[in-house]
Amino acid sequence: MGLYDLSAKLPGGGEQSLADYKGKVLLIVNTASKCGFTPQYEGLEALYRDYRDRGFEILAFPCNQFLGQEPGDAAEIANFCSLTYDVSFPLMAKIEVNGDGADPIFRYLKKEKTGLLGGRIKWNFTKFLVGRDGKVASRHAPATTPEQLRKEIEELLG
């Protein structure tokens, strides 16, 4: 089973097949609106605007598992991201990234690239870069800024 066999839950209740992203470079990140790393939305949006026309997508997954830093519902999260950071990349449904209720996408990502805590996500804004082939190329800690990913994104875009 690969990443393209999975689907992301959408805020409205539907699902988005990851197979629709075949051939694109993906940055998958768990996000939160009330976190010290929340200003990274600005950098994520800059990456998206700079590279989306070259086959780059960002998939943001709001998560409330870290000190309750994403308490809002889908509409509140979308409103915050739009008004505060002018986010135009897709915001998926709020999910869990650790534990028994972890979303299958994050289970897959963590299995492919472990981090400092092994198979667990350490905090909000953990980032996974996925190549055009659907393989997880790298995992980045929350403190890694979106700007620091530019060189690798450009390499993956070719």
DSSP file with accessible surface (Angstrom, degrees, kcal/mol):
  #  RESIDUE AA STRUCTURE BP1 BP2  ACC     N-H-->O    O-->H-N    N-H-->O    O-->H-N    TCO  KAPPA ALPHA  PHI   PSI    X-CA   Y-CA   Z-CA
    1    1 A M              0   0  169      0, 0.0     2,-0.2     0, 0.0     5,-0.0   0.000 360.0 360.0 360.0 132.4    0.0    0.0    0.0
    2    2 A G    >   -     0   0   22      1,-0.0     3,-1.7   133,-0.0     4,-0.3  -0.623 360.0 -92.6-116.9 177.8    1.3    3.4   -1.0
    3    3 A L  G >  S+     0   0    3    131,-0.4     3,-1.9     1,-0.3    15,-0.2   0.872 120.8  61.0 -58.5 -37.8    0.4    7.0   -0.4
    4    4 A Y  G 3  S+     0   0   35      1,-0.3    15,-0.5    14,-0.1    -1,-0.3   0.606  94.1  64.6 -71.1  -8.7   -1.7    7.2   -3.5
    5    5 A D  G <  S+     0   0  109     -3,-1.7    -1,-0.3    13,-0.1     2,-0.2   0.523  94.2  80.2 -85.7  -6.6   -4.0    4.4   -2.1
    6    6 A L    <   -     0   0   20     -3,-1.9    12,-2.5    -4,-0.3    13,-0.4  -0.569  65.3-148.1-101.0 164.1   -5.1    6.7    0.7
    7    7 A S  E     -A   17   0A  44     10,-0.2     2,-0.4    -2,-0.2    10,-0.2  -0.966  11.0-133.2-130.8 147.4   -7.6    9.5    0.9
    8    8 A A  E     -A   16   0A   0      8,-3.0     8,-3.0    -2,-0.3     2,-0.3  -0.819  25.1-120.0 -98.2 138.1   -7.7   12.7    3.0
    9    9 A K  E     -A   15   0A  91     -2,-0.4    84,-3.0     6,-0.2     6,-0.2  -0.587  27.9-140.2 -75.4 137.1  -10.9   13.7    4.8
   10   10 A L    >   -     0   0   54      4,-2.8     3,-2.2    -2,-0.3    82,-0.1  -0.685  19.2-115.7 -97.6 152.8  -12.2   17.0    3.7
   11   11 A P  T 3  S+     0   0   64      0, 0.0    63,-0.2     0, 0.0    64,-0.1   0.833 115.3  55.8 -56.5 -31.8  -13.7   19.6    6.1
   12   12 A G  T 3  S-     0   0   83     62,-0.1     3,-0.1     1,-0.1    -3,-0.0   0.504 125.7 -98.1 -80.8  -4.4  -17.1   19.3    4.4
   13   13 A G  S <  S+     0   0   66     -3,-2.2    -1,-0.1     1,-0.3    -4,-0.0   0.230  89.5 107.5 109.1 -13.8  -17.2   15.5    5.1
   14   14 A G        -     0   0   39     -5,-0.1    -4,-2.8     1,-0.0     2,-0.3  -0.002  63.5-116.0 -81.1-167.3  -16.1   14.2    1.7
   15   15 A E  E     -A    9   0A 122     -6,-0.2     2,-0.5    -3,-0.1    -6,-0.2  -0.982   8.0-147.2-135.8 149.3  -12.7   12.7    0.8
   16   16 A Q  E     -A    8   0A  48     -8,-3.0    -8,-3.0    -2,-0.3     2,-0.3  -0.969  22.1-134.7-115.7 114.7   -9.9   13.7   -1.5
   17   17 A S  E >   -A    7   0A  39     -2,-0.5     3,-1.4   -10,-0.2   -10,-0.2  -0.517   3.2-146.1 -68.9 131.3   -8.0   10.8   -3.1
   18   18 A L  G >  S+     0   0    0    -12,-2.5     3,-2.1    -2,-0.3    -1,-0.2   0.710  94.6  77.5 -71.4 -15.0   -4.3   11.2   -2.9
   19   19 A A  G >  S+     0   0   32    -15,-0.5     3,-1.8   -13,-0.4    -1,-0.3   0.793  80.7  69.8 -61.6 -24.7   -4.1    9.5   -6.3
   20   20 A D  G <  S+     0   0  106     -3,-1.4    -1,-0.3     1,-0.3    -2,-0.2   0.646  94.4  56.0 -66.1 -13.8   -5.2   12.8   -7.7
   21   21 A Y  G X  S+     0   0   21     -3,-2.1     3,-2.1    -4,-0.1    -1,-0.3   0.275  74.7 139.8-101.8   9.2   -1.8   14.2   -6.7
   22   22 A K  T <  S+     0   0  136     -3,-1.8   111,-0.1     1,-0.3     3,-0.1  -0.268  71.6  21.6 -53.6 136.0    0.2   11.6   -8.7
   23   23 A G  T 3  S+     0   0   37    109,-1.4     2,-0.3     1,-0.3    -1,-0.3   0.436 103.9 107.3  85.0  -0.5    3.2   13.3  -10.4
   24   24 A K  S <  S-     0   0   65     -3,-2.1     2,-0.5   108,-0.2    -1,-0.3  -0.740  72.5-118.8-107.0 157.8    3.2   16.2   -8.0
   25   25 A V  E     -b   56   0B   0     30,-2.8    32,-2.6    -2,-0.3     2,-0.4  -0.843  37.3-157.8 -90.4 129.2    5.6   17.1   -5.3
   26   26 A L  E     -bC  57 130B   0    104,-2.2   104,-2.9    -2,-0.5     2,-0.5  -0.901  20.7-163.9-114.1 141.3    3.7   17.2   -2.0
   27   27 A L  E     -bC  58 129B   0     30,-2.2    32,-2.6    -2,-0.4     2,-0.5  -0.988  17.2-169.4-116.8 113.6    4.4   19.0    1.3
   28   28 A I  E     +bC  59 128B   0    100,-2.8   100,-2.6    -2,-0.5     2,-0.4  -0.926  12.3 170.9-108.2 127.1    2.2   17.4    4.0
   29   29 A V  E     -bC  60 127B   0     30,-2.2    32,-2.9    -2,-0.5     2,-0.5  -0.992  33.5-133.4-141.3 139.8    2.1   19.2    7.3
   30   30 A N  E     -b   61   0B   0     96,-1.3    95,-3.7    -2,-0.4    96,-0.3  -0.847  39.1-169.0 -91.5 129.6    0.1   19.0   10.6
   31   31 A T  E     -b   62   0B   0     30,-1.7    32,-2.4    -2,-0.5     2,-0.3  -0.729  20.2-169.6-120.9 167.2   -1.0   22.5   11.5
   32   32 A A        -     0   0    0     -2,-0.2     3,-0.5    30,-0.2    38,-0.2  -0.973  20.5-143.6-156.2 146.3   -2.5   24.5   14.4
   33   33 A S  S    S+     0   0   12     36,-0.4    37,-0.2    -2,-0.3    -1,-0.0   0.606  97.4  45.5 -87.2 -15.2   -3.8   28.0   14.7
   34   34 A K  S    S+     0   0  135     35,-2.2     2,-0.3     4,-0.0    -1,-0.2  -0.245  88.2 110.8-125.9  47.6   -2.7   28.8   18.3
   35   35 A C  S >  S-     0   0   12     -3,-0.5     3,-1.7    34,-0.1    -3,-0.1  -0.825  77.0-116.4-120.8 154.8    0.9   27.5   18.2
   36   36 A G  T 3  S+     0   0   76     -2,-0.3    -1,-0.1     1,-0.3    -3,-0.0   0.774 119.6  51.5 -60.1 -24.4    4.3   29.2   18.4
   37   37 A F  T >  S+     0   0   67      1,-0.2     3,-2.7     2,-0.1    -1,-0.3   0.471  77.8 103.5 -90.8  -2.4    4.9   27.8   14.9
   38   38 A T  T X   +     0   0    5     -3,-1.7     3,-2.6     1,-0.3     4,-0.3   0.845  67.2  68.9 -52.4 -36.8    1.6   29.1   13.5
   39   39 A P  T >> S+     0   0   71      0, 0.0     3,-1.6     0, 0.0     4,-0.7   0.703  78.6  82.7 -58.9 -11.9    3.3   32.0   11.6
   40   40 A Q  H <> S+     0   0   19     -3,-2.7     4,-2.9     1,-0.3     5,-0.2   0.734  70.6  79.0 -63.6 -17.6    4.8   29.3    9.4
   41   41 A Y  H <> S+     0   0    0     -3,-2.6     4,-2.5     1,-0.2    -1,-0.3   0.888  89.3  55.4 -54.0 -37.1    1.5   29.5    7.5
   42   42 A E  H <> S+     0   0  133     -3,-1.6     4,-2.0    -4,-0.3    -1,-0.2   0.940 110.1  43.3 -62.3 -46.3    3.0   32.6    5.9
   43   43 A G  H  X S+     0   0   24     -4,-0.7     4,-2.3     2,-0.2    -2,-0.2   0.876 112.3  53.3 -67.7 -37.4    6.1   30.8    4.7
   44   44 A L  H  X S+     0   0    0     -4,-2.9     4,-2.6     2,-0.2    -2,-0.2   0.930 108.9  49.5 -61.9 -44.6    4.0   27.8    3.5
   45   45 A E  H  X S+     0   0    9     -4,-2.5     4,-2.8    -5,-0.2     5,-0.2   0.903 108.4  53.5 -63.1 -38.7    1.8   30.1    1.5
   46   46 A A  H  X S+     0   0   37     -4,-2.0     4,-2.2     1,-0.2    -1,-0.2   0.929 110.0  47.5 -61.6 -44.3    4.9   31.7   -0.1
   47   47 A L  H  X S+     0   0    0     -4,-2.3     4,-2.2     2,-0.2     5,-0.3   0.927 111.8  51.0 -59.8 -46.2    6.2   28.3   -1.1
   48   48 A Y  H  X S+     0   0   25     -4,-2.6     4,-2.3     1,-0.2    -2,-0.2   0.933 111.7  45.9 -59.7 -46.8    2.8   27.4   -2.6
   49   49 A R  H  < S+     0   0  102     -4,-2.8     4,-0.3     1,-0.2    -1,-0.2   0.872 115.3  47.7 -65.3 -35.7    2.5   30.5   -4.6
   50   50 A D  H  < S+     0   0   92     -4,-2.2    -1,-0.2    -5,-0.2    -2,-0.2   0.818 126.5  22.8 -74.3 -32.2    6.1   30.2   -5.9
   51   51 A Y  H ><>S+     0   0    7     -4,-2.2     3,-2.1    -5,-0.2     5,-0.9   0.534  90.1  94.2-117.2  -8.7    5.9   26.5   -6.9
   52   52 A R  G ><5S+     0   0   91     -4,-2.3     3,-1.5     1,-0.3     4,-0.2   0.857  85.7  57.0 -59.9 -32.7    2.3   25.5   -7.5
   53   53 A D  G 3 5S+     0   0  149     -4,-0.3    -1,-0.3     1,-0.3    -2,-0.1   0.619 103.9  55.3 -73.5  -8.7    2.5   26.1  -11.2
   54   54 A R  G < 5S-     0   0  109     -3,-2.1    -1,-0.3     2,-0.1    -2,-0.2   0.263 133.5 -83.6-103.4   7.6    5.5   23.7  -11.4
   55   55 A G  T < 5S+     0   0   11     -3,-1.5   -30,-2.8     1,-0.3     2,-0.4   0.795  82.2 140.3  98.2  32.3    3.5   20.8   -9.8
   56   56 A F  E   < -b   25   0B   0     -5,-0.9     2,-0.4    -4,-0.2    -1,-0.3  -0.904  24.0-179.3-112.2 136.2    3.8   21.5   -6.1
   57   57 A E  E     -b   26   0B  28    -32,-2.6   -30,-2.2    -2,-0.4     2,-0.5  -0.983  16.0-152.3-132.7 145.5    1.0   21.0   -3.6
   58   58 A I  E     -b   27   0B   0     -2,-0.4     2,-0.5   -32,-0.2   -30,-0.2  -0.970   7.2-166.1-113.6 132.1    0.7   21.6    0.1
   59   59 A L  E     -b   28   0B   0    -32,-2.6   -30,-2.2    -2,-0.5     2,-0.5  -0.974   9.2-163.3-117.9 112.7   -1.8   19.5    2.1
   60   60 A A  E     -bd  29  91B   0     30,-2.1    32,-3.2    -2,-0.5   -30,-0.2  -0.857   5.1-166.3-101.8 131.4   -2.4   20.9    5.6
   61   61 A F  E     -b   30   0B   0    -32,-2.9   -30,-1.7    -2,-0.5    33,-0.1  -0.903  15.6-142.1-118.2  99.0   -4.0   18.8    8.3
   62   62 A P  E     -b   31   0B   1      0, 0.0    33,-2.6     0, 0.0     2,-0.3  -0.335  24.1-173.9 -58.2 141.2   -5.2   20.7   11.3
   63   63 A C  B     -f   95   0C   0    -32,-2.4     3,-0.3    31,-0.2    33,-0.1  -0.997  26.6-168.1-144.4 135.8   -4.6   18.8   14.5
   64   64 A N     >  +     0   0   62     31,-0.5     4,-0.6    -2,-0.3    32,-0.1   0.089  62.4 103.0-109.0  21.1   -5.6   19.5   18.1
   65   65 A Q  T  4  +     0   0   68     30,-0.3     2,-0.7     1,-0.1    -1,-0.1   0.573  64.8  73.6 -83.3  -9.5   -3.4   16.8   19.8
   66   66 A F  T >4 S-     0   0   17     -3,-0.3     3,-1.3     1,-0.1    -1,-0.1  -0.859 128.2 -42.8-114.2  98.1   -0.7   19.2   21.1
   67   67 A L  T 34 S-     0   0  143     -2,-0.7    -2,-0.1     1,-0.3    -1,-0.1   0.762 100.2 -75.4  55.1  28.8   -1.8   21.2   24.1
   68   68 A G  T 3< S+     0   0   37     -4,-0.6    -1,-0.3     1,-0.1    -3,-0.1   0.845  83.5 153.1  59.2  38.2   -5.2   21.9   22.4
   69   69 A Q    <   +     0   0   33     -3,-1.3   -35,-2.2     1,-0.3   -36,-0.4   0.383  65.9  49.4 -86.0   4.0   -3.7   24.4   20.0
   70   70 A E        +     0   0    3    -38,-0.2    -1,-0.3   -37,-0.2    -2,-0.1  -0.549  63.9 148.3-134.5  69.7   -6.3   23.8   17.2
   71   71 A P        +     0   0   70      0, 0.0    -1,-0.1     0, 0.0    -2,-0.1   0.709  41.1  99.3 -79.7 -17.9   -9.6   24.0   19.1
   72   72 A G  S    S-     0   0   11      1,-0.1     2,-0.1    -3,-0.1   -39,-0.0  -0.103  71.4-115.9 -71.4 165.3  -11.7   25.5   16.3
   73   73 A D     >  -     0   0   91      1,-0.0     4,-2.7     4,-0.0     5,-0.2  -0.339  45.9 -86.3 -86.6 178.5  -14.1   23.7   13.9
   74   74 A A  H  > S+     0   0   44      1,-0.2     4,-2.6     2,-0.2     5,-0.2   0.887 128.3  48.9 -56.5 -42.9  -13.4   23.6   10.1
   75   75 A A  H  > S+     0   0   71      1,-0.2     4,-2.6     2,-0.2    -1,-0.2   0.917 112.4  48.1 -66.2 -41.7  -15.0   26.9    9.4
   76   76 A E  H  > S+     0   0  115      2,-0.2     4,-2.6     1,-0.2    -2,-0.2   0.912 113.1  48.2 -64.7 -41.4  -13.1   28.7   12.2
   77   77 A I  H  X S+     0   0    5     -4,-2.7     4,-2.6     2,-0.2     5,-0.2   0.947 113.6  46.3 -63.8 -48.3   -9.8   27.2   11.0
   78   78 A A  H  X S+     0   0   46     -4,-2.6     4,-2.5    -5,-0.2     5,-0.2   0.913 113.2  50.0 -61.6 -42.4  -10.4   28.1    7.4
   79   79 A N  H  X S+     0   0   94     -4,-2.6     4,-2.9    -5,-0.2     5,-0.3   0.938 111.7  47.9 -62.5 -46.8  -11.5   31.6    8.4
   80   80 A F  H  X>S+     0   0   58     -4,-2.6     4,-2.7     1,-0.2     5,-0.5   0.939 113.9  46.6 -58.4 -49.0   -8.4   32.1   10.5
   81   81 A C  H  X5S+     0   0    0     -4,-2.6     6,-1.8    -5,-0.2     4,-1.5   0.898 116.2  45.0 -64.2 -39.5   -6.0   30.9    7.8
   82   82 A S  H  X5S+     0   0   60     -4,-2.5     4,-1.3     4,-0.3    -2,-0.2   0.955 119.8  38.1 -69.3 -50.3   -7.6   33.0    5.1
   83   83 A L  H  <5S+     0   0  129     -4,-2.9    -2,-0.2    -5,-0.2    -3,-0.2   0.875 125.4  36.2 -72.1 -37.6   -7.9   36.2    7.1
   84   84 A T  H  <5S+     0   0   72     -4,-2.7    -3,-0.2    -5,-0.3    -2,-0.2   0.878 137.6  11.9 -85.9 -38.7   -4.6   36.0    8.9
   85   85 A Y  H  <<S-     0   0   45     -4,-1.5    -3,-0.2    -5,-0.5    -2,-0.2   0.334  89.0-124.0-125.2   4.4   -2.3   34.4    6.3
   86   86 A D     <  -     0   0   94     -4,-1.3    -4,-0.3    -5,-0.2     2,-0.2   0.869  41.6-169.9  53.0  40.3   -4.2   34.5    3.1
   87   87 A V        +     0   0   18     -6,-1.8    -1,-0.2     1,-0.1     4,-0.1  -0.412  23.1 169.8 -67.2 130.7   -3.8   30.7    2.8
   88   88 A S        +     0   0   55     -2,-0.2    -1,-0.1    -3,-0.1     3,-0.1   0.432  47.2  96.6-119.8  -5.4   -4.9   29.3   -0.6
   89   89 A F  S    S-     0   0    7      1,-0.1     2,-0.1   -32,-0.0   -30,-0.1  -0.462  89.9 -77.8 -81.9 161.3   -3.6   25.8   -0.3
   90   90 A P        -     0   0   39      0, 0.0   -30,-2.1     0, 0.0     2,-0.6  -0.354  36.5-158.1 -67.3 131.8   -6.0   23.0    0.8
   91   91 A L  B     -d   60   0B  31    -32,-0.2   -30,-0.2    -2,-0.1     3,-0.1  -0.952  16.8-155.4-103.8 119.8   -6.9   22.6    4.4
   92   92 A M        -     0   0    4    -32,-3.2   -82,-0.2    -2,-0.6     3,-0.1  -0.234  33.5 -69.2 -84.1-178.8   -8.1   19.1    5.1
   93   93 A A        -     0   0   16    -84,-3.0    -1,-0.2     1,-0.1     2,-0.2  -0.331  62.4 -89.8 -68.6 153.2  -10.4   18.0    8.0
   94   94 A K        +     0   0   82    -33,-0.1     2,-0.2    -3,-0.1   -31,-0.2  -0.455  60.4 170.9 -65.5 133.6   -9.0   18.1   11.5
   95   95 A I  B     -f   63   0C  16    -33,-2.6   -31,-0.5    -2,-0.2     2,-0.4  -0.789  35.6-108.2-134.3 175.9   -7.3   14.8   12.3
   96   96 A E  B     -g  102   0D  92      5,-0.5     7,-3.0    -2,-0.2    10,-0.2  -0.877  19.9-171.5-105.8 145.1   -5.2   13.0   14.9
   97   97 A V        +     0   0    0     -2,-0.4     2,-0.3     5,-0.2    24,-0.1   0.562  67.8  43.6-111.9 -13.7   -1.6   12.2   14.0
   98   98 A N  S    S+     0   0    3     22,-0.1     3,-0.3     3,-0.0    22,-0.1  -0.877  92.8  22.1-127.2 161.3   -0.6   10.0   16.9
   99   99 A G  S >  S-     0   0   44     -2,-0.3     3,-1.7     1,-0.2    -3,-0.0  -0.185 106.8 -39.6  83.1-172.6   -2.2    7.2   18.9
  100  100 A D  T 3  S+     0   0  164      1,-0.3    -1,-0.2    -2,-0.0    -4,-0.0   0.784 136.1  52.3 -63.1 -29.2   -4.9    4.7   18.0
  101  101 A G  T 3  S+     0   0   44     -3,-0.3    -5,-0.5     2,-0.0    -1,-0.3   0.292  78.0 139.7 -91.7  11.6   -6.9    7.4   16.2
  102  102 A A  B <   -g   96   0D   3     -3,-1.7    -5,-0.2     1,-0.1    -3,-0.1  -0.293  61.2-107.3 -59.9 136.0   -4.1    8.5   13.9
  103  103 A D     >  -     0   0    7     -7,-3.0     4,-2.3     1,-0.1     3,-0.4  -0.352  25.1-120.6 -61.2 141.2   -5.1    9.3   10.4
  104  104 A P  H  > S+     0   0   54      0, 0.0     4,-2.4     0, 0.0     5,-0.2   0.824 111.5  59.1 -56.1 -31.5   -3.9    6.6    7.9
  105  105 A I  H  > S+     0   0    0    -98,-0.2     4,-2.6     1,-0.2     5,-0.2   0.949 109.4  42.2 -64.2 -44.7   -2.0    9.2    5.9
  106  106 A F  H  > S+     0   0    0     -3,-0.4     4,-2.6     2,-0.2     5,-0.2   0.848 110.5  56.7 -74.1 -29.6    0.1   10.1    9.0
  107  107 A R  H  X S+     0   0  125     -4,-2.3     4,-1.7     2,-0.2    -1,-0.2   0.943 111.4  44.8 -59.5 -45.5    0.5    6.4    9.9
  108  108 A Y  H  X S+     0   0   23     -4,-2.4     4,-2.2     2,-0.2    -2,-0.2   0.945 113.3  48.8 -63.6 -49.5    2.0    5.9    6.5
  109  109 A L  H  X S+     0   0    0     -4,-2.6     4,-2.4     1,-0.2    -2,-0.2   0.922 111.9  48.9 -59.0 -44.2    4.2    9.0    6.6
  110  110 A K  H  < S+     0   0   21     -4,-2.6    -1,-0.2     1,-0.2    -2,-0.2   0.843 110.3  51.4 -67.0 -33.1    5.6    8.1   10.1
  111  111 A K  H  < S+     0   0  141     -4,-1.7     3,-0.3    -5,-0.2    -1,-0.2   0.896 112.7  46.1 -68.9 -38.5    6.3    4.5    9.0
  112  112 A E  H  < S+     0   0   77     -4,-2.2     2,-0.4     1,-0.3    -2,-0.2   0.854 128.6  20.5 -73.4 -38.0    8.2    5.7    5.9
  113  113 A K  S  < S-     0   0   78     -4,-2.4    -1,-0.3    -5,-0.2    -2,-0.1  -0.855  75.2-163.1-137.5 101.3   10.2    8.4    7.8
  114  114 A T        -     0   0   95     -2,-0.4     5,-0.2    -3,-0.3     2,-0.2  -0.356  10.6-158.7 -77.1 164.3   10.7    8.1   11.5
  115  115 A G  B >   -H  118   0E  28      3,-2.7     3,-2.0     5,-0.2     5,-0.1  -0.443  44.5 -60.3-125.4-159.6   11.8   11.1   13.6
  116  116 A L  T 3  S+     0   0  157      1,-0.3     3,-0.1    -2,-0.2     5,-0.1   0.824 136.0  46.1 -58.4 -33.5   13.4   11.8   16.9
  117  117 A L  T >  S-     0   0   92      3,-0.4     3,-1.1     1,-0.3     2,-0.4   0.028 110.6-126.5 -97.8  26.1   10.5   10.2   18.7
  118  118 A G  B <  S-H  115   0E  31     -3,-2.0    -3,-2.7     1,-0.2    -1,-0.3  -0.526  84.5  -0.8  69.1-119.6   10.5    7.1   16.4
  119  119 A G  T 3  S+     0   0   41     -2,-0.4     2,-0.3    -5,-0.2    -1,-0.2   0.305 114.5  95.6 -88.8   9.5    7.0    6.7   14.9
  120  120 A R  S <  S-     0   0  130     -3,-1.1     2,-0.5    -5,-0.1    -3,-0.4  -0.727  74.9-121.5-102.3 151.5    5.5    9.6   16.7
  121  121 A I        -     0   0    2     -2,-0.3     3,-0.1     1,-0.1   -24,-0.1  -0.774  20.4-154.5 -84.9 131.0    4.9   13.2   15.6
  122  122 A K        -     0   0  110     -2,-0.5     2,-0.3     1,-0.2    -1,-0.1   0.886  59.1 -34.4 -75.9 -41.8    6.6   15.5   18.0
  123  123 A W  S >  S-     0   0   71    -93,-0.0     3,-0.6   -57,-0.0    -1,-0.2  -0.957  81.1 -48.4-166.7 177.4    4.6   18.7   17.6
  124  124 A N  T 3  S+     0   0    0     -2,-0.3   -93,-0.2     1,-0.2     3,-0.1  -0.257 112.7  33.5 -59.5 151.2    2.5   20.9   15.2
  125  125 A F  T 3  S+     0   0    0    -95,-3.7     2,-0.4     1,-0.3    -1,-0.2   0.769  70.6 158.3  68.3  31.0    4.1   21.8   11.9
  126  126 A T    <   -     0   0    3     -3,-0.6   -96,-1.3   -96,-0.3     2,-0.4  -0.712  30.7-149.7 -75.1 135.4    6.0   18.5   11.3
  127  127 A K  E     -CE  29 140B   0     13,-2.6    13,-3.4    -2,-0.4     2,-0.4  -0.927  19.6-168.0-121.8 137.7    6.6   18.4    7.6
  128  128 A F  E     -CE  28 139B   0   -100,-2.6  -100,-2.8    -2,-0.4     2,-0.5  -0.987  10.2-153.8-120.9 127.8    6.9   15.6    5.1
  129  129 A L  E     -CE  27 138B   0      9,-2.3     8,-2.4    -2,-0.4     9,-1.6  -0.877  11.4-166.1-100.2 132.1    8.1   16.1    1.5
  130  130 A V  E     -CE  26 136B   0   -104,-2.9  -104,-2.2    -2,-0.5     6,-0.2  -0.973  13.7-132.8-120.8 129.9    6.9   13.6   -1.0
  131  131 A G    >   -     0   0    4      4,-2.5     3,-2.4    -2,-0.4  -107,-0.2  -0.176  34.3 -95.2 -75.3 172.2    8.4   13.3   -4.5
  132  132 A R  T 3  S+     0   0   95     24,-0.4  -109,-1.4     1,-0.3  -108,-0.2   0.735 124.2  62.6 -59.0 -22.5    6.6   13.1   -7.8
  133  133 A D  T 3  S-     0   0  109      2,-0.2    -1,-0.3  -110,-0.1     3,-0.1   0.430 117.5-110.9 -84.0  -0.5    6.9    9.2   -7.5
  134  134 A G  S <  S+     0   0    6     -3,-2.4  -131,-0.4  -110,-0.3     2,-0.3   0.472  75.6 133.1  85.2   1.1    4.8    9.2   -4.3
  135  135 A K        -     0   0  129   -133,-0.1    -4,-2.5  -132,-0.1     2,-0.6  -0.679  66.0-112.4 -88.6 140.1    7.8    8.2   -2.1
  136  136 A V  E     -E  130   0B  10     -2,-0.3    -6,-0.3    -6,-0.2     3,-0.1  -0.581  34.4-176.6 -72.4 114.6    8.4   10.1    1.1
  137  137 A A  E     -     0   0B  38     -8,-2.4     2,-0.3    -2,-0.6    -7,-0.2   0.855  57.4 -14.8 -83.0 -38.8   11.6   12.0    0.4
  138  138 A S  E     -E  129   0B  18     -9,-1.6    -9,-2.3   -25,-0.0     2,-0.4  -0.992  48.6-137.3-162.6 162.9   12.2   13.6    3.8
  139  139 A R  E     -E  128   0B  47     -2,-0.3     2,-0.4   -11,-0.2   -11,-0.2  -0.983  21.9-161.8-127.2 138.1   10.7   14.5    7.2
  140  140 A H  E     -E  127   0B  34    -13,-3.4   -13,-2.6    -2,-0.4    -2,-0.0  -0.974  18.1-118.2-129.2 139.2   11.3   17.9    8.9
  141  141 A A    >   -     0   0   46     -2,-0.4     3,-1.8   -15,-0.2   -15,-0.0  -0.205  34.5-104.8 -67.3 158.7   11.0   19.0   12.5
  142  142 A P  T 3  S+     0   0    7      0, 0.0    -1,-0.1     0, 0.0   -16,-0.0   0.844 119.7  59.8 -53.3 -36.2    8.5   21.8   13.4
  143  143 A A  T 3  S+     0   0   67      2,-0.1     2,-0.5     0, 0.0   -17,-0.1   0.684  80.6  99.7 -71.1 -16.3   11.4   24.3   13.9
  144  144 A T  S <  S-     0   0   32     -3,-1.8    -4,-0.1   -19,-0.1     5,-0.0  -0.601  74.8-137.3 -70.5 121.2   12.4   23.8   10.2
  145  145 A T    >   -     0   0   56     -2,-0.5     3,-0.8     1,-0.1     4,-0.5  -0.446  15.6-116.5 -79.9 154.8   10.9   26.8    8.4
  146  146 A P  G >  S+     0   0    4      0, 0.0     3,-2.0     0, 0.0     4,-0.4   0.899 115.9  60.8 -54.0 -39.2    9.2   26.5    5.1
  147  147 A E  G >  S+     0   0  114      1,-0.3     3,-1.5     2,-0.2     4,-0.3   0.861  95.9  60.5 -57.8 -35.6   12.0   28.7    3.6
  148  148 A Q  G <  S+     0   0  128     -3,-0.8     4,-0.3     1,-0.3    -1,-0.3   0.631  98.5  59.7 -68.8 -11.2   14.6   26.1    4.6
  149  149 A L  G <> S+     0   0    1     -3,-2.0     4,-2.7    -4,-0.5    -1,-0.3   0.528  76.7  94.8 -92.2  -8.0   12.8   23.6    2.3
  150  150 A R  H <> S+     0   0   41     -3,-1.5     4,-2.8    -4,-0.4     5,-0.2   0.890  82.2  49.7 -53.4 -49.4   13.2   25.6   -0.9
  151  151 A K  H  > S+     0   0  147     -4,-0.3     4,-2.2     1,-0.2    -1,-0.2   0.941 114.5  44.8 -59.3 -45.3   16.3   23.9   -2.2
  152  152 A E  H  > S+     0   0   46     -4,-0.3     4,-2.6     2,-0.2    -1,-0.2   0.901 112.3  52.0 -67.2 -39.2   14.9   20.4   -1.6
  153  153 A I  H  X S+     0   0    0     -4,-2.7     4,-2.5     2,-0.2     5,-0.2   0.942 109.6  49.6 -61.3 -44.6   11.6   21.3   -3.2
  154  154 A E  H  X S+     0   0   91     -4,-2.8     4,-1.4    -5,-0.2    -1,-0.2   0.902 111.0  49.9 -61.1 -40.6   13.4   22.7   -6.3
  155  155 A E  H  < S+     0   0  118     -4,-2.2    -1,-0.2    -5,-0.2    -2,-0.2   0.920 111.9  47.6 -63.0 -43.5   15.4   19.5   -6.5
  156  156 A L  H  < S+     0   0   47     -4,-2.6   -24,-0.4     1,-0.2    -2,-0.2   0.859 109.5  53.2 -67.6 -33.0   12.2   17.3   -6.3
  157  157 A L  H  <        0   0   10     -4,-2.5    -1,-0.2    -5,-0.2    -2,-0.2   0.797 360.0 360.0 -71.3 -27.6   10.5   19.5   -8.9
  158  158 A G     <        0   0   86     -4,-1.4    -2,-0.1    -5,-0.2    -1,-0.1   0.125 360.0 360.0  80.5 360.0   13.4   18.9  -11.3
